[in-house]
Amino acid sequence: MNRYLPRDICQWLLISVTAPLAAYGSTDTSTSGDLQEIVVTATKRTEKLQQVPLPITVLDGQELAQLGVQNPFDLAAYTPALRVESAFGLVQPRFNLRGVGTDEYGANAQGSVGIYVDEVYLNSIATQGLNFFDLDRVEILRGPQGTLWGMNTTAGAITFTTRTPTDDVNGYASASYGNFDSRVIEAAVGGPLVDDKLLGRVSAFYSSFGGYVRNTYLDTIDNSNSESAARVQLLWRFGDSGSLQLTGHEGHLNQVVPVFHAGYGPDGEDANAIGTNNDRHQVAEDTRGLSTLTSSGGLAKLNWSFPNGWRLTNITAVEQNTVSLTVDDDATPLAIANEGYFSSVQQESEELRLTSPDRGPVTWIAGVYGLYETLKFRYAIPLFDTNTQSDIDTRNYAAFGSTTVHFADRVTGRFGVRYTNENKSIQQLGVYYTPSPVDQYNVALSTTPLVPFLNFNQSETWKQTTGDASLDYWIAERAMIYARVAKGFRGGTYNTVITGPGQQGAANPETLIDYELGAKTQEWDGRLTINAAAFLYNYRDLQVILLQSAGAKLQNAATARIDGVEFEASAAPDDHWLLHLYGSWIDAIYTSFPNAAVPAALNSGLPANLDNQPLERAPKDTAGLLVRYSFPVTHGSVSLETDWRYTGKVIFAPWVGSRNLQPVPSLAPYLQNVFNLTTQNPVTTGNARVIYAAPGNRLEVAAWAKNLTNVQYKTNMFNLVFNRNAGIYWNDPLTYGMTVSFKFGAR
């Protein structure tokens, strides 16, 4: 009897599973048309991507370099249902995956997508958007990852794995130059320091951008930036039994982030009769938006193998950062609404886990985790003469376990559970002050005595049990279907962006349960990979921060439901062509949100009923296409490639389009204008590259262009209702340049 189901039944089952696919892999089309076999560590074991019952997108280091992916914002172009945005440039990004994200913008904001570097969780969102370099791969895990990866992964997790030292000397150097005086330089070198015992690697990165946005009021260029970073690694080997990896890193960022002005009125005017600016090459702001960040950290990772095949892993890490952010909310020459955000973070974490041997009918992983973070955050807004200092201590402890059971040759079950105990305490002091003309954000320079308006102290402990269960069945030699149920949660938090009395308080954790069906298959002798999945999210106690006429209100929305399907496919039909296609469709709505704290002018000072409103920042559909053609030339090879991304309509506030709003008379005639400004219609963007590789692929020269059609769209926005204006963040125009890279040593 045939061990596998007939091919026609296999294909029928795969087609009937309308759902998201997960895999992105690079291929070296100069040597073979086969797609590379992709290896991931999403389950904290080394496994083949096609054997893991999870929707995962993977980009390896070679593919990242070839596509020109420099930071997490670029990942959205190659990942289904992913959006990344920020109000502060590369600092404090906000990730939205499968419709699940966050609107928070204070230093204590917690994302719904967990960000990890070399398995170390970055609790502070400040550094999550910085440029990356010398990476081995990026894995984007969709759906809750509450067992092995922990809290704040209700939407998923993105794990960045850096290149580690090897037994052979190797490295690379690359330099890029583009329009607007764009420069990127990076290099790495590594190899043995003491034969068979000590290895090392050093990596460095520098980038600068001259900018193109002129501030006509201050006569400055207001979207320039510069960033530098370095990483040092040492790897000690203890014979065949174990190793100790030590890593240290440091980075610096200086960036100017402009806000573009748009008024609500019939002629695009705000409350001060200042008109709308749709020219993304100029602003007129009285205050420059400055984002400054310094970060550093290190880890010690111990791996120890026992004779019976068990493995012990311990990861000790420290991370710290200091951030200074200023914003001109009204985006005009008038000193109406300027803000300052100033924070420092110290994080310490520890993970200890024991892993069973990889073979056998039952395998398992068990471990414990601890995180301690101290955050000091000061928020100053001269408009209201208020300054709020928030000191938050976070203690997170967890125990987790996951087991894999091979019930039969073609049937495998995976089951996991995690218990988390998190305590957050806050000391919050708010004062009135009189801003100084020397430094409007420095409360120590107040020209009048400080007057307290807030003294808030609170400690909350939240306990959560999360987990997952999945069952996969191989319907053919290279075709698997699976079902998965998983629960994740995002930790509780406090409101820290406070403009006056009575705004303090906590929001409870939010939880999400995911019901998912998926399929993974390979055809054409490995030249075609198709993965797909369909999911239903039951989303409860959403933490929603709603901007008010001034300030913000943090609250738990009642419930939401998200249905979705995704697919992703890669094909290498011959030795020259590579194609990658993906798509997603989601329906994300609030099933119950009866008392939403919308801006007062939008509903005559009353809460609004936002039941059945779509979730904000969650496009209903996304799609992407990459086409690459490679061919040999007399001395080397050439690759021609282009990629395109479609993103459906995005609303930036949950009240957009609601028929339940009763705005005040002065705003009512312009409500549709407000809706339009708070919406980005569907948009398609494209990039292109031409790459020449010398024989041996050690020397490469690339010409590239991004945003080929020079399309203009909103990447983010906010409303300043009392001033009757919106602050807009536009995308970059057409950029182009060249990159030269050289690899040396063994590969």
Buried (B, 14 or more C-beta within 10 A) or exposed (E): EEEBBEEEEBBEBBEEBBBBBBBBBBBBBBEBBBBBEBEBBBBBBEBEBBEBBBBBBBBBBBBBBBBBBBBBBBBBBBBBBBBBBBBBBBBBBBBBBBBBBBBBBBBBBBBBBBBBBBBBBBBBBBBBBBBBBBBBBBBBBBBBBBBBBBBBBBBBBBBBBBBBBBEEEBBBBBBBEBEBEBBBBBBBBBBBBEEEEEBBBBBBBBBBBBBBBBBEBBEBBBBBBBBBBBBBBBBBBEEEEBBBBBBBBBBBBBBBBBBBBBBBBEEBBBBBEBBBBEEBEBBBBBBBBBBBBBBBBBBBBBBBBEEEEEBBBBBBBBBBBBBBBBBBBBBBBBBBBBBBBBBBBBBBBBBBBBBBEEEEEEBBBBBEBEBBBBBBBBBBBBBBBBBBBBBBBBBBBBEBBBBBBBEEEBEBBBBBBBBBEBBBBBBBBBBBBBBBEEEBBBBEBBEEEBEEBBEBEEEBEBEBEBBBBBBBBBBBEBBBBBBBBBBBBBBBBBBBBBBBEEBBEBBBBBBBBBBBBBBBBBBEEBBBBBBBBBBEBBBBBBBBBBBBBBBBBBBBBBBBBBBBBBBBBBBBEEBBBBBBBBBBBBBBBBBBBEBBBBBBBBBBEEBBBBBEBBBBBBBBBBBBBBBBBBEEEEEBBBBEBBBBBBBBBBBBBBBBBBEBBEBEEEBEEBBEBBBBBBBBEBBEBBBBBBBBBEEEBBBBBBEBBBBBEEEBBBBBBBBBBBBBBBBBBBBBBEBBBEBEBBBEBEE
